[in-house]
Amino acid sequence: MRRDHWGQGLATEAARAWRDYGFARLPVDHIISLIRPENLPSRRVAEKNGMTIWKEVIRKGIPHLVYKIQRGQTGRE
């Protein structure tokens, strides 16, 4: 996303739409998001969409937080 569009809630809306699409159309019981710990804006987007930190992993030698939300936690199912 271009920087001049940051801070308008667009990432939060897009993430929410993908979350809702995933639960509505895919046979999954949870959705995850891998986010580097220092990426505070992405962490806020995940948290605004009901995700919480599930665990920490190393991916390609870089630490990541795994945010997770279970089906039924969105209030939309």
Protein Blocks (a to p, Z undefined) as FASTA:
>chain_A
ZZklgonlmmmmmmmmmmmmmmmmpccfbdcddddfklmmlmmmmmmnopacfbdcdeeh
iacddddddehilopZZ
